[in-house]
Amino acid sequence: MQIVRGLKKWIELYKEVHDATEELSLAFEYVKEGVTSEEEVNATYAHTKTLVENLEFRNMLREEADQMSCVLKINSGAGGTESQDWAQMLMRMYMRWGEAGKFKVSVNHLLNGDDAGIKTVTMQIEGDYAYGYLKGENGVHRLVRVSPYNAQGKRMTSFASVFVAPLVDETIEVNISQACISWDTFRSSGAGGQNVNKVESGVRLRYQYKDPYTGEEEEILIENTETRDQPKNRDNAMRHLRSILYDKEMQHRLAEKAKVEANKKKIEWGSQIRSYVFDDRRVKDHRTNYQTSDVTGVMDGKIDDFIKAYLMEFG
């Protein structure tokens, strides 16, 4: 049914563009005969152009993983309270974006900051093409502002990293070695509920991963405190692990593709992708050079123009 829905959407979009171009051709003929005005032709042209651009934009989302939901993780950088506050602001930005786009947004794991903000959060964003839209958000996000946590009112620079992985389902084959998995349980932190702080419903999954291409080894650590049901948290943690391993395979394929297409910019984890300069009323993406002065709108989740600029250039 998912495949059918996808194909049906492409057919509908094609028909919409086809009908609009036909209407535009007729409008050119009618204006010559004086039947319609130039203003009406211009409006028809603008409408048709928008439809074509939207179809081109959707055509940037043709990879296997693009149509999937995603897991989005935010980590605060060095800098204590200021960076932790910035991480929470980013969390709110993506949640507002998801809500506006009718995506289902849930928090799998949240670790609060020492005084304010958050140290880390893992969110699940479910809906068609969630990963395709957000995959360009991978990287380091930089904030420049006069810090409310600095008594001298100095301008501060803070960093937070964002990691996005496709949320794979049972139709995607991912090899997981059970021998490499170990589990811990812990008590969930937070206020409220008879169960909180009493039952060890939180789970911590450790996976000893060995890169099949480079031989490098690393430990993948996943914590899940989404529900008070430990089995459900275990299932969610395993689903998150599948997503991470799938993403690692996808990143390898992309790296191989990048070697062939060496003329394209290389986007790597850890690179500074965007700056949010509050005092200058400017948010700029360093990969596409797209920028806006609507800082408030961006922090309220209006990041579609950044997403579109990235996908049109790198999709």
Salt bridges, closest charged atoms under 4 A:
ASP19 OD2 - LYS15 NZ 3.07
ASP19 OD1 - HIS18 ND1 3.59
GLU29 OE2 - LYS32 NZ 3.89
GLU53 OE2 - LYS49 NZ 2.93
GLU63 OE2 - LYS257 NZ 3.88
ASP66 OD1 - LYS135 NZ 2.86
GLU82 OE2 - ARG145 NE 2.82
ASP85 OD2 - ARG145 NH2 2.64
ASP114 OD1 - LYS119 NZ 3.00
GLU137 OE2 - ARG274 NH2 2.86
ASP184 OD2 - ARG206 NE 3.18
GLU218 OE2 - LYS248 NZ 2.76
GLU219 OE1 - ARG206 NH1 3.23
GLU223 OE1 - HIS109 NE2 2.90
GLU223 OE2 - ARG204 NE 2.63
GLU249 OE2 - ARG253 NE 3.36
GLU256 OE2 - LYS259 NZ 3.27
GLU261 OE1 - LYS264 NZ 3.19
GLU268 OE2 - LYS266 NZ 3.29
ASP279 OD2 - ARG155 NE 3.15
ASP280 OD2 - ARG155 NH2 3.30
ASP280 OD2 - ARG282 NH2 3.77
ASP285 OD2 - ARG274 NH2 3.23
ASP285 OD2 - ARG287 NH2 2.79
ASP300 OD1 - ARG92 NH1 3.01
ASP300 OD1 - ARG96 NH1 3.91
